[in-house]
Every structure is written in structure tokens, then in C-alpha cells.
Amino acid sequence: MFSDTLRGYRVAVFCSVFAGRMKILLVEDEPDTRQLLTLQLTAARYTVEQATDGLTALELALEWNYDLIILDLNLPKLDGHILSR
């Protein structure tokens, strides 16, 4: 497990035997947060693709299969609340 503190929140990434097989879409418009999460997830051997806005995230989600989508709610172009529906 790798952990760090991000804006007062405890962020933890748990490594598993199958972690290298999981493909994650990280949707985050804030560069520092996106970079930190990407570093932690790739260190845990997850495959991470990034989107910086809701519209790009929607296009990627429709084109590819992801095991997990980490979605910020306040995004440009298409709000995360709307995107999650």
C-alpha cells in the first residue's frame, strides 16, 4: 500500500496481484491532483489514462473499456454529475 496526504484527504492505493491488469480512466482537471494520483496508481502497476474535462472523458469511456473510472465532479465542458449518469 502506498499512501499520501492530498488536500487534507488520505489517499491510499492498495497493490494486488491483479493490479497490472486493471485499466483506469482518471478524470481530473487540476494538474497537481491528476499528477499525484497518476504517479500513485502507476506505481501500483495500474494502467492509467487521463482526461482533463468531461467531454474527453465521455469520448474515451465510449471508445474503451475501463475497469474503474475516477471522476472529479467539477469539470469543464461536461460536469461530472451529468457525466456519471
N, C-alpha and C positions, 0 to 999 in steps of 0.2 A: 504494500500500500504506500502510495506517495501522497503527502498532504501538504497544504499550504494555506495561508490566510489571504483572502481576497475581499477587500472592502468590508471587513468585519465578518465575512462568512467563512466557514471552514469548508474547504474544497478537498475532497478525497477521491482518489482514483484507485480502485481495487484491481489488482492484476489477477487474471485467471488463466487457466490452461488454454481456454478458447479465445482469449482476448485478441490474439493476432488475426483472427478470422472476422472479427466484428468491424463493420463499416459504419462510421458515424458522420452525420451531417451536423456541423456546428454552425448555427445561425446567430451571429453576434456582430453588431455594428461598431462596438467600441474596440479599437485596435489592441489596447493593453490586455483587456479581458480575453479577447479572441486568441492572442498570442500565448498567454499563460495557460489557458485550457488546452490549446493545441499541443503545447510542449508536454503537458502532463499526460494527455491521452496518448500521444505518440510514444512517450517514454514507457507507457504501459502496453505498448505494441498494438494499439488500435489504429486502424486506418481512418484518417480524418480528412474530410473535405469541408471547405468553408464557404459560407455565403455571408455577405455583408448587408443584405437587405432582403425583405420578404419576397419580392418578385423573383429574384435569383434563386432563393430557396425553393419556391414553388416549382420553378422550371427544373431544378436539379431533382427534387423529390418525385416529379412526374416521369423523369427520364431514367433514374437509377433506383435500385432497391437499397435501402439503408436499414441496418439493424436497430439504430437509435438516431433520433433527431433531438439535438439540444437546441432549444428555441428561446431566444430573447423575445419578450413581449412587446417592447417598444422599439420598433424597427422602421426605417424609412421605406417608402414605396408601397409596402403592404404590411399592415400591422400584424404582429404575432398572434394577437387574439383572433383575428379573422383567419389568418393562415392555419391555425390549429383546428379550425372547424372543417 
